[in-house]
Amino acid sequence: MIFTHSDLISDTLDVSQNTVIPVICSYNTKGECRPICFRYTFQNGDTEKVSIDRIEYTKPNSVFGTIYRCVVTVAGAQRYVSLYYHDKTHTWSLRNT
């Protein structure tokens, strides 16, 4: 199934704001980071582990670190999300691109 950008914008995950999230990632022998999954907390306090199906691309950002454009499956539907890794604070955030 082919997804367009508008089809994959999340209805379930609120990515309208810069939301700091915990991320589990893996590093290869070159020290390159690859996010594997993250935990999302909904407004009602419920949490969900969200696995990353694939990384579409990574893009360095000179201001804060690296952008990871990912495809995830939430509520049975695939969606694009952007994970931002902040080098100085060693934190991750979830938001729109």
C-alpha positions in Angstrom: 0.0 0.0 0.0 1.4 3.4 -1.0 1.0 6.2 1.6 1.1 9.9 0.9 2.3 12.4 3.4 -1.2 13.6 4.3 -2.4 10.0 4.7 0.3 9.3 7.3 -0.2 12.3 9.5 -1.1 11.0 12.9 -4.7 11.2 14.2 -3.7 9.5 17.5 -0.3 11.0 18.3 -0.3 14.7 19.0 2.7 16.0 17.1 1.6 19.6 16.9 3.9 20.5 19.8 7.5 19.7 20.6 6.9 16.8 23.0 9.9 15.3 24.9 9.8 11.5 24.9 11.9 8.6 26.1 13.5 6.7 23.2 15.3 3.4 23.0 18.0 3.3 20.3 20.8 1.2 19.0 24.3 2.2 18.0 26.4 0.5 15.3 30.2 0.0 15.4 30.7 3.5 13.9 28.7 5.1 16.8 25.8 6.0 14.6 22.4 6.1 16.4 19.2 4.4 15.2 16.0 4.9 17.2 14.1 1.6 17.7 11.0 2.6 19.7 9.6 5.4 22.0 7.1 5.7 24.7 4.2 8.1 24.1 2.1 9.5 26.9 -1.4 10.5 25.9 -3.2 13.5 27.5 -5.2 11.2 29.7 -2.0 9.7 31.2 -2.1 6.4 29.3 1.2 5.4 27.7 2.0 3.3 24.6 5.2 1.8 23.3 5.5 2.8 19.7 7.9 0.7 17.5 9.6 2.4 14.6 8.9 0.4 11.4 11.5 2.2 9.3 13.5 5.3 9.1 12.9 7.2 5.9 15.9 9.5 6.4 18.1 11.2 8.9 19.1 14.8 8.6 21.7 16.7 10.6 20.6 20.0 12.1 23.3 22.5 13.1 21.1 24.1 15.7 20.3 21.1 17.9 21.3 17.7 16.5 19.6 15.2 14.2 16.2 14.8 12.7 14.9 11.2 12.1 11.9 10.9 9.8 10.2 7.6 10.7 7.3 5.5 9.9 5.4 4.0 12.9 2.2 2.0 13.3 -0.3 3.4 15.8 -3.8 2.1 16.2 -3.3 -0.2 13.2 -2.4 2.6 10.8 1.1 3.6 9.6 2.0 7.3 10.1 5.0 9.5 9.6 6.6 11.1 12.7 9.7 13.2 13.1 12.0 12.4 16.1 14.5 15.2 17.0 17.7 14.3 18.9 19.1 17.2 20.8 22.9 16.8 21.1 23.5 19.3 24.0 20.7 18.0 26.3 20.8 14.3 25.1 17.0 14.4 24.8 14.5 13.3 22.1 11.4 15.1 21.0 8.4 14.3 18.8 7.0 16.9 16.5 5.8 17.9 13.0 8.4 18.8 10.4 
